[in-house]
Amino acid sequence: MLQPNGARLLVKRIEQAMPETQHIIIPETVEQKSSAFAIVLGVGTLKQGGVEVGDIVVLMDYVGAPVQVLLPGDEEKTECLIVNEDDVLAVMEGV
């Protein structure tokens, strides 16, 4: 597994479901945007702390360096991101 250095996190984006409605037309460009939610797979030496492996976090748009990681139990590599600690906007609680 990949261990991030410094104030960085290894995360995997979680796809969020598109809202279903009959009253609002959602443009196709919305579907192309990456999910803001991610699960934390690895944690470096964080300055602020408060984020642990397994947490669900909310990320800023268009952040992170993409990497291919072979996760335990998987046969193929998974697309993940290495993000700076400051790119995490919030940690979801009670999830």
Protein Blocks (a to p, Z undefined) as FASTA:
>chain_A
ZZdehjbdddddddddddddfkbccdfklmmpccfbdcdfbdcddfkgoiaehiacddde
hiajddddddehiabdcddddddfklpmbdcehZZ
